[in-house]
Amino acid sequence: MTTVDASPLAPAIVRRALADAAPVPFWLDSPLAPEPQPPLDGLQTCDLAVVGGGLTGLWTAVLAKESDPGRDVVLLEADRIGRQASGRNGGFCMATLTHGFGNGLRHLPDEVDRLERLGLENLDEIERAVERYEIDCDWRRAGEIDAAVTAWQAADLSESRDLLLAHGRDIEWFDADAMQAEISSPTYHAGLWKKDRCAMIDPARLTWGLARAARRLGVRVHEGTLVETLEPTSAALVLRTPGGALTARRVMLATNAFPALVPAARRRVVPVYDHALMTEPLSDEQWAAVGWRRFQGVADAGNRFHYYRRSADGRILWGGYDALYHYGSAIRPELERHPATFEKLAGHFFQTFPQLEGLRFTHAWAGVIDTCARLFQFWGTAHDRRVAYVLGYTGMGVGETRFGALVGLDLLDGRPTERTSLRLTTTKPIPWPPEPLRAGVIGLTSWSLGRADAGEGRRNLWLRTLDRLGLGFDS
Ligand SMILES: Cc1cc2nc3c(=O)[nH]c(=O)nc-3n(C[C@H](O)[C@H](O)[C@H](O)COP(=O)(O)OP(=O)(O)OC[C@H]3O[C@@H](n4cnc5c(N)ncnc54)[C@H](O)[C@@H]3O)c2cc1C
């Protein structure tokens, strides 16, 4: 069996395949992209202001209107709706609320089954909203396969299978031959198909559809509107933007990896760049050589993993592996272009699918995610509970954002619910240390994870210490 490793495969093949790749996210490069909404101009007031027009902000706006149609809601987005992580991700819309079952079990063992149920209900509700608002986002509840590409990953995966079966999950195990029959690659040792807990979607079209639904419900949406400051007064909160100011009774911050308007939120997330490639459409012969008739999302089971999927128009999206942090928590457009990572990813693609040699990539992009030390979302409030925020999705927020928005609204409305009583909701990850320690900790952890993958999964002293403390770093 071939293994997927860090050594680039035949550099000439890789460079040729990437030569014409546009440095833009595939999903956003679409004729269906809507016209921009006008920026905020002058002085306005509202009941609820939502800052950020990704999935968290959009769900907040839609759910706020669904629960109270009389509430006056304004959404302010610095750039364009869905232009950041929400419109440029892999499109795995997952039920997990804890970055996977194993991570949930580690952090919240007493709650994990309840969280699995709530996560599945959340995914079902997203599906219903997609139908209700007639959002054409290529929704396909195909599930996700964890693929073992080494013998030690296969052994780990079989333990996961036993654990998931004991918790009543709907899964199917593929040994090496069955995995080959599902998707043809010389790298596979085994696979675990988690059938009902992931839908594959076009994420940009989900954001555009939710924005349209929000506007139809009466939400005022302003794009090109960076909120520069948030000032509390005794009666309200004032959001200042380059063209005006919005005075609101309540504010939901949905700004993900970008600098939070509440200082306390800043220390618990770091911006990490995740990268992805999209191929040109495969021919019928190429698809026949790959199989993959059931459209599952796939992620390999290493510490530094690849995720990949089919698109509705016959391409393959291939992403992950490098999760890059830049000193000082930097976020800059030029950091989205990292040729060495794209070449590494392309090399791994052809190691996985050698039968596709000659296929070209049309798009190569990166986006920034909000990594926290426990790898799943947390909430907070500020200014006498008149401001709420949810952050920390760590690369698995497509489904979680709706749950994040629900809890955020519970907190702003002062409404005790099953959700607000959870330890998931009432606890937070530990903060990252300041620089230069921050970059050192992240660098050492990334390096150690790479070593563990290369060393049959053996975790060094540093990773074992983090494991004991319940800390992690991931994309
Ligand atoms: C390459 C990549 C692949 C991924 N793949 C997956 C996947 O397959 N499955 C999965 O579950 N997750 C995935 N993720 C993660 C997922 O996309 C995110 O967790 C999710 O989209 C977070 O949504 P959000 O609305 O919180 O953040 P964002 O989409 O980042 O939205 C935040 C918005 O806030 C705006 N903003 C920030 N500051 C201000 C301000 N001061 N004023 C006004 N607006 C502001 C930003 O412009 C931005 O539009 C991936 C992410 C990336 C980058």
The ligand as a MOL file (V3000), in Angstrom:
LIG
                    3D

  0  0  0     0  0            999 V3000
M  V30 BEGIN CTAB
M  V30 COUNTS 53 58 0 0 0
M  V30 BEGIN ATOM
M  V30 1 C -10.5600 26.2080 4.1060 0
M  V30 2 C -11.5800 25.9170 5.1830 0
M  V30 3 C -12.2330 24.6910 5.1940 0
M  V30 4 C -13.1830 24.4140 6.1810 0
M  V30 5 N -13.9120 23.2600 6.0730 0
M  V30 6 C -14.9290 23.0440 6.9470 0
M  V30 7 C -15.7960 21.9430 6.7520 0
M  V30 8 O -15.7290 21.2180 5.7440 0
M  V30 9 N -16.7380 21.7130 7.7030 0
M  V30 10 C -16.8900 22.5120 8.7890 0
M  V30 11 O -17.7610 22.2440 9.6300 0
M  V30 12 N -16.1320 23.6200 8.9380 0
M  V30 13 C -15.1790 23.9190 8.0330 0
M  V30 14 N -14.4480 25.0530 8.1490 0
M  V30 15 C -14.7660 25.9930 9.2500 0
M  V30 16 C -16.0580 26.7670 9.0050 0
M  V30 17 O -16.0330 27.3080 7.7070 0
M  V30 18 C -16.2040 27.8570 10.0690 0
M  V30 19 O -16.1210 27.2740 11.3600 0
M  V30 20 C -17.5160 28.6120 9.9790 0
M  V30 21 O -17.7710 29.0230 8.6590 0
M  V30 22 C -17.4850 29.8120 10.9310 0
M  V30 23 O -18.5310 30.7020 10.6080 0
M  V30 24 P -18.5650 32.1480 11.2280 0
M  V30 25 O -19.7690 32.8210 10.7230 0
M  V30 26 O -18.3980 32.0580 12.7000 0
M  V30 27 O -17.2340 32.8480 10.6960 0
M  V30 28 P -16.8890 33.5720 9.2960 0
M  V30 29 O -17.4680 32.8610 8.1350 0
M  V30 30 O -15.4050 33.8020 9.2980 0
M  V30 31 O -17.6310 34.9540 9.3970 0
M  V30 32 C -17.1970 35.9930 10.2340 0
M  V30 33 C -17.5570 37.2740 9.5080 0
M  V30 34 O -17.3820 38.3880 10.3870 0
M  V30 35 C -16.9460 39.4820 9.6070 0
M  V30 36 N -16.3300 40.4420 10.5310 0
M  V30 37 C -15.2520 40.2450 11.3260 0
M  V30 38 N -15.0000 41.3410 12.0660 0
M  V30 39 C -15.9590 42.2560 11.7380 0
M  V30 40 C -16.2350 43.5770 12.1630 0
M  V30 41 N -15.4840 44.1810 13.0990 0
M  V30 42 N -17.2740 44.2320 11.6070 0
M  V30 43 C -18.0670 43.6200 10.6780 0
M  V30 44 N -17.8430 42.3610 10.2440 0
M  V30 45 C -16.7980 41.6850 10.7550 0
M  V30 46 C -15.9660 38.8520 8.6180 0
M  V30 47 O -15.7660 39.6750 7.4860 0
M  V30 48 C -16.6590 37.5340 8.2990 0
M  V30 49 O -17.4660 37.6190 7.1470 0
M  V30 50 C -13.4720 25.3700 7.1980 0
M  V30 51 C -12.8180 26.5980 7.1790 0
M  V30 52 C -11.8820 26.8760 6.1910 0
M  V30 53 C -11.2170 28.2230 6.1800 0
M  V30 END ATOM
M  V30 BEGIN BOND
M  V30 1 1 1 2
M  V30 2 1 2 3
M  V30 3 2 2 52
M  V30 4 2 3 4
M  V30 5 1 4 5
M  V30 6 1 4 50
M  V30 7 2 5 6
M  V30 8 1 6 7
M  V30 9 1 6 13
M  V30 10 2 7 8
M  V30 11 1 7 9
M  V30 12 1 9 10
M  V30 13 2 10 11
M  V30 14 1 10 12
M  V30 15 2 12 13
M  V30 16 1 13 14
M  V30 17 1 14 15
M  V30 18 1 14 50
M  V30 19 1 15 16
M  V30 20 1 16 17
M  V30 21 1 16 18
M  V30 22 1 18 19
M  V30 23 1 18 20
M  V30 24 1 20 21
M  V30 25 1 20 22
M  V30 26 1 22 23
M  V30 27 1 23 24
M  V30 28 2 24 25
M  V30 29 1 24 26
M  V30 30 1 24 27
M  V30 31 1 27 28
M  V30 32 2 28 29
M  V30 33 1 28 30
M  V30 34 1 28 31
M  V30 35 1 31 32
M  V30 36 1 32 33
M  V30 37 1 33 34
M  V30 38 1 33 48
M  V30 39 1 34 35
M  V30 40 1 35 36
M  V30 41 1 35 46
M  V30 42 1 36 37
M  V30 43 1 36 45
M  V30 44 2 37 38
M  V30 45 1 38 39
M  V30 46 1 39 40
M  V30 47 2 39 45
M  V30 48 1 40 41
M  V30 49 2 40 42
M  V30 50 1 42 43
M  V30 51 2 43 44
M  V30 52 1 44 45
M  V30 53 1 46 47
M  V30 54 1 46 48
M  V30 55 1 48 49
M  V30 56 2 50 51
M  V30 57 1 51 52
M  V30 58 1 52 53
M  V30 END BOND
M  V30 END CTAB
M  END
